Amino acid sequence: MAARHFLTLTDLSAGELATLIARAAELKAAHKRGERQVRYPGRVMAMLFEKSSTRTRASFEAAWTHLGGHSMFLSPRDIQLGRGETVEDSARVLSRMVDALVVRTFSHERLELFAAHSTVPVINALTDRFHPCQLLADILTWTECHGDVRGRTAAFVGDGNNVCHSWMEAARLFGFRLRVATPQNYRPAADLQTAYADCVEILDDPKAAVAGADAVITDVWASMGQEDETAARQAAFAGYEVDQALMARAAPGAIFMHCLPAHRGEEVSAEVIDGPQSVVWDEAENRLHAQKALLELLLG
């Protein structure tokens, strides 16, 4: 049987995703009770990260340790990939030695090439186009706060980036409406705007996007690799900060989410991210539990 990969949310069906979120909640509850969760003793997960990480690396390593396996972290400094060995050859070799591969890289096409030549599951730990593991944690967090998210409304304010793209996919798969407020030159990819036009609305005005929303999400204005654009992006996103005045336009009981790291005073005010509507710390922790459920699903 061919390996099953998780490169975008659409690699799973809506039903599988609902089951995964429910399973993640079960695993979280069991972890809180102190129950051992050893499922894969003696099995190995390799993490190939071409971009630095805090939450993604820590959560995957901790998840796999809880499940009884061993993880190995591979940076470009440690292996031949990027120093002459092709992506295809690296995938062929590593997948003969490990049971799963978690890959964090700049180019989504590079990830797809890696998966095409791997005989074990490949998981997208972030590319320039999608960040699906983040969305598993986000939906788990939203569900914990509001129950079933079907029929609800989320607002994404800021850069139409990889996290935004995965929120767009989630809107259809989980059955909610998404409003995206972003400047004209920083909108999500055109093909995704077209593909998800039935459930995603693209706006210029953050106030209109947030009005009545059950969840408000943002991300940094300049991601890794965009540092030289910081000044231009700060100017373009003036007026897109999620502050208390903007949150006041959301629905009663609305939550604030951010995948982190956050820049207080830029995309979000300190009063919001450190305030009572913020669930960012639960969201960060939930990477651990959601990824355990994902590994179970892919490995069986």
C-alpha positions as CSV (number, residue, x, y, z in Angstrom):
1,M,0.0,0.0,0.0
2,A,1.3,3.5,-0.9
3,A,2.2,5.8,1.9
4,R,-0.4,8.4,2.8
5,H,0.9,11.9,3.1
6,F,-0.4,15.1,4.7
7,L,0.7,18.0,2.6
8,T,-2.5,20.1,2.8
9,L,-5.8,19.7,4.7
10,T,-7.4,18.4,1.6
11,D,-5.3,15.2,1.8
12,L,-8.0,14.2,4.4
13,S,-11.7,14.1,3.9
14,A,-14.1,16.2,6.0
15,G,-15.1,13.1,7.9
16,E,-11.5,12.1,8.6
17,L,-10.7,15.6,9.8
18,A,-13.7,15.6,12.2
19,T,-12.6,12.2,13.6
20,L,-9.0,13.5,13.9
21,I,-10.1,16.5,16.0
22,A,-12.2,14.3,18.2
23,R,-9.3,11.9,18.7
24,A,-7.0,14.8,19.5
25,A,-9.4,15.9,22.2
26,E,-9.4,12.3,23.6
27,L,-5.6,12.2,23.6
28,K,-5.4,15.5,25.3
29,A,-7.7,14.4,28.1
30,A,-5.8,11.2,28.5
31,H,-2.5,13.1,28.7
32,K,-4.0,15.4,31.4
33,R,-4.9,12.3,33.4
34,G,-1.4,11.1,33.2
35,E,-2.1,8.1,31.0
36,R,0.7,6.6,29.0
37,Q,0.1,6.7,25.3
38,V,2.8,4.4,23.9
39,R,1.7,3.3,20.5
40,Y,4.9,3.0,18.4
41,P,7.8,1.7,20.4
42,G,11.0,1.3,18.4
43,R,9.7,3.3,15.5
44,V,11.5,6.3,14.1
45,M,10.3,9.7,12.9
46,A,12.8,12.0,11.0
47,M,12.2,15.8,11.0
48,L,13.9,17.5,8.1
49,F,13.7,21.3,8.8
50,E,15.1,23.8,6.3
51,K,13.5,26.6,8.3
52,S,13.8,27.3,12.0
53,S,11.0,26.5,14.4
54,T,10.0,26.5,18.0
55,R,6.4,25.1,18.4
56,T,6.5,22.8,15.4
57,R,9.7,21.1,16.3
58,A,9.0,20.9,20.0
59,S,5.4,19.6,19.5
60,F,6.4,16.9,17.0
61,E,9.3,15.7,19.1
62,A,7.2,15.6,22.3
63,A,4.3,14.0,20.5
64,W,6.4,11.2,19.0
65,T,8.1,10.7,22.4
66,H,4.8,10.4,24.1
67,L,3.8,7.8,21.5
68,G,6.9,5.7,22.4
69,G,9.0,6.4,19.3
70,H,12.4,8.0,18.6
71,S,12.8,11.2,16.7
72,M,15.8,12.5,14.8
73,F,16.2,16.2,13.8
74,L,17.9,16.9,10.5
75,S,18.9,20.4,9.5
76,P,20.6,21.3,6.2
77,R,23.9,21.5,8.1
78,D,23.6,17.8,9.1
79,I,22.7,16.1,5.8
80,Q,23.7,16.2,2.1
81,L,20.4,17.7,0.9
82,G,21.3,21.1,-0.4
83,R,24.9,20.2,-0.8
84,G,24.6,18.2,-4.0
85,E,22.1,15.4,-3.2
86,T,18.8,15.8,-4.9
87,V,15.5,16.0,-3.1
88,E,14.4,12.7,-4.8
89,D,17.5,10.8,-3.6
90,S,17.2,12.1,-0.1
91,A,13.5,11.0,0.1
92,R,14.3,7.6,-1.3
93,V,17.1,7.0,1.2
94,L,15.5,8.4,4.4
95,S,12.2,6.7,3.8
96,R,14.0,3.3,3.8
97,M,15.3,4.1,7.3
98,V,12.4,5.8,9.2
99,D,8.6,5.3,9.6
100,A,7.6,8.9,9.0
101,L,9.1,12.2,7.7
102,V,8.1,15.6,8.9
103,V,9.4,18.3,6.5
104,R,9.5,22.0,7.0
105,T,10.8,23.8,3.9
106,F,10.4,27.0,1.9
107,S,8.9,25.7,-1.3
108,H,5.7,23.7,-1.4
109,E,6.8,22.2,-4.7
110,R,9.9,20.9,-3.0
111,L,7.7,19.2,-0.4
112,E,5.6,17.6,-3.1
113,L,8.7,16.3,-4.8
114,F,9.9,14.8,-1.6
115,A,6.6,13.1,-0.9
116,A,6.4,11.7,-4.5
117,H,9.6,9.8,-3.8
118,S,9.0,8.7,-0.2
119,T,7.7,5.3,0.7
120,V,6.6,6.5,4.2
121,P,4.2,9.2,5.2
122,V,5.4,12.8,4.7
123,I,3.9,15.6,6.8
124,N,4.0,19.2,5.9
125,A,5.5,21.1,8.9
126,L,5.2,24.4,6.9
127,T,5.8,25.6,3.4
128,D,5.5,28.9,1.7
129,R,2.0,27.9,0.6
130,F,0.3,25.9,3.4
131,H,0.6,25.2,7.2
132,P,-2.0,22.5,7.7
133,C,-0.7,21.2,11.1
134,Q,-1.3,24.6,12.5
135,L,-5.0,24.4,11.4
136,L,-5.5,21.1,13.2
137,A,-4.5,22.8,16.4
138,D,-6.6,25.9,15.6
139,I,-9.7,23.9,14.9
140,L,-9.2,21.8,18.0
141,T,-8.9,25.0,20.1
142,W,-11.9,26.7,18.5
143,T,-13.9,23.5,19.1
144,E,-12.9,23.5,22.7
145,C,-14.2,27.0,23.1
146,H,-17.4,27.0,21.0
147,G,-18.2,23.3,20.2
148,D,-18.9,22.4,16.6
149,V,-17.6,25.1,14.3
150,R,-19.9,24.3,11.4
151,G,-22.0,27.3,10.5
152,R,-19.8,29.7,12.5
153,T,-17.7,32.7,11.2
154,A,-14.0,33.3,11.4
155,A,-12.1,36.4,10.4
156,F,-8.4,36.4,9.3
157,V,-6.8,39.8,9.5
158,G,-3.4,40.5,7.9
159,D,-1.2,38.8,5.3
160,G,-2.8,36.3,2.9
161,N,0.0,33.9,3.6
162,N,0.4,30.1,4.2
163,V,-1.6,30.1,7.4
164,C,-4.4,32.1,5.7
165,H,-4.4,29.6,2.8
166,S,-4.9,26.7,5.2
167,W,-7.7,28.6,6.9
168,M,-9.3,28.9,3.5
169,E,-9.1,25.1,3.0
170,A,-10.5,24.6,6.5
171,A,-13.5,26.7,5.9
172,R,-14.9,24.3,3.4
173,L,-13.8,21.1,5.1
174,F,-15.2,22.1,8.5
175,G,-18.2,24.0,7.2
176,F,-17.7,27.6,8.4
177,R,-17.5,31.0,6.8
178,L,-14.2,32.8,6.6
179,R,-13.7,36.5,6.0
180,V,-10.1,37.6,5.0
181,A,-9.1,41.3,5.5
182,T,-5.9,42.1,3.8
183,P,-4.4,44.9,1.6
184,Q,-4.8,44.5,-2.1
185,N,-1.2,43.6,-2.8
186,Y,-1.1,40.9,0.0
187,R,-4.1,38.9,-0.8
188,P,-4.2,35.1,-0.8
189,A,-3.2,33.2,-3.9
190,A,-5.5,33.9,-6.8
191,D,-6.2,30.3,-7.5
192,L,-7.3,29.7,-3.9
193,Q,-9.5,32.8,-3.9
194,T,-11.3,31.2,-6.9
195,A,-11.4,27.7,-5.5
196,Y,-12.9,28.8,-2.2
197,A,-15.1,31.7,-3.3
198,D,-18.2,29.8,-2.0
199,C,-17.0,29.9,1.6
200,V,-14.3,32.7,1.8
201,E,-14.9,36.4,1.4
202,I,-11.9,38.7,0.7
203,L,-12.2,42.2,2.0
204,D,-10.1,45.3,2.4
205,D,-11.7,46.5,5.7
206,P,-10.7,44.6,8.9
207,K,-13.8,46.1,10.7
208,A,-16.1,44.5,8.2
209,A,-14.3,41.2,8.4
210,V,-14.4,41.0,12.1
211,A,-18.0,42.1,12.6
212,G,-19.9,39.3,14.4
213,A,-17.1,36.8,14.0
214,D,-16.7,34.0,16.5
215,A,-13.0,33.7,16.0
216,V,-10.4,36.4,15.0
217,I,-7.1,35.2,13.7
218,T,-3.9,37.0,12.6
219,D,-0.3,36.3,11.9
220,V,3.0,38.2,11.6
221,W,3.2,40.7,8.7
222,A,6.6,39.6,7.6
223,S,7.4,35.8,7.8
224,M,10.7,34.1,7.7
225,G,12.5,35.0,4.4
226,Q,10.7,38.3,4.2
227,E,12.8,40.3,6.6
228,D,13.9,42.7,3.9
229,E,10.2,43.6,3.3
230,T,9.5,44.5,6.9
231,A,9.3,48.3,6.5
232,A,7.2,48.1,3.4
233,R,4.8,45.6,5.0
234,Q,4.5,47.6,8.2
235,A,3.4,50.5,6.1
236,A,1.0,48.4,4.0
237,F,-0.6,46.8,7.0
238,A,-1.1,50.0,9.0
239,G,-4.7,49.8,10.3
240,Y,-4.7,46.0,10.3
241,E,-3.6,45.6,13.9
242,V,-6.0,43.4,16.0
243,D,-6.6,45.6,19.0
244,Q,-9.3,45.9,21.6
245,A,-11.4,48.2,19.4
246,L,-11.4,45.7,16.6
247,M,-12.1,42.7,18.9
248,A,-15.1,44.7,20.2
249,R,-16.7,44.3,16.8
250,A,-16.6,40.5,17.0
251,A,-19.4,38.3,18.4
252,P,-19.8,38.1,22.2
253,G,-17.5,35.4,23.4
254,A,-15.3,35.6,20.4
255,I,-11.8,34.2,20.7
256,F,-8.4,35.5,19.4
257,M,-5.9,33.2,17.8
258,H,-2.3,33.6,16.5
259,C,0.0,30.8,15.5
260,L,3.0,32.6,17.1
261,P,5.6,34.0,17.3
262,A,3.8,37.3,17.8
263,H,4.9,40.9,17.5
264,R,3.0,43.0,20.1
265,G,2.2,46.4,18.8
266,E,2.3,45.3,15.2
267,E,-0.3,42.7,14.0
268,V,-1.8,42.4,17.5
269,S,-1.9,44.6,20.6
270,A,-0.6,43.4,23.9
271,E,-4.0,43.9,25.5
272,V,-5.6,41.4,23.1
273,I,-2.9,38.7,22.9
274,D,-2.5,38.8,26.7
275,G,-6.2,39.4,27.4
276,P,-9.1,37.2,28.3
277,Q,-10.2,36.5,24.7
278,S,-6.8,35.2,23.7
279,V,-6.5,31.4,23.4
280,V,-3.0,31.4,21.9
281,W,-1.4,29.3,24.6
282,D,-4.0,26.6,24.4
283,E,-3.6,26.8,20.6
284,A,0.2,26.3,20.9
285,E,-0.3,23.4,23.3
286,N,-2.8,21.8,21.0
287,R,-0.2,21.4,18.3
288,L,1.0,18.5,20.5
289,H,-2.3,16.7,20.8
290,A,-3.5,17.3,17.2
291,Q,-0.2,16.0,15.8
292,K,-0.5,12.8,17.9
293,A,-3.8,12.2,16.3
294,L,-2.4,12.9,12.9
295,L,0.5,10.5,13.3
296,E,-2.0,7.8,14.5
297,L,-4.1,8.3,11.4
298,L,-1.2,8.2,8.9
299,L,0.6,5.3,10.6
300,G,-2.4,3.2,11.6
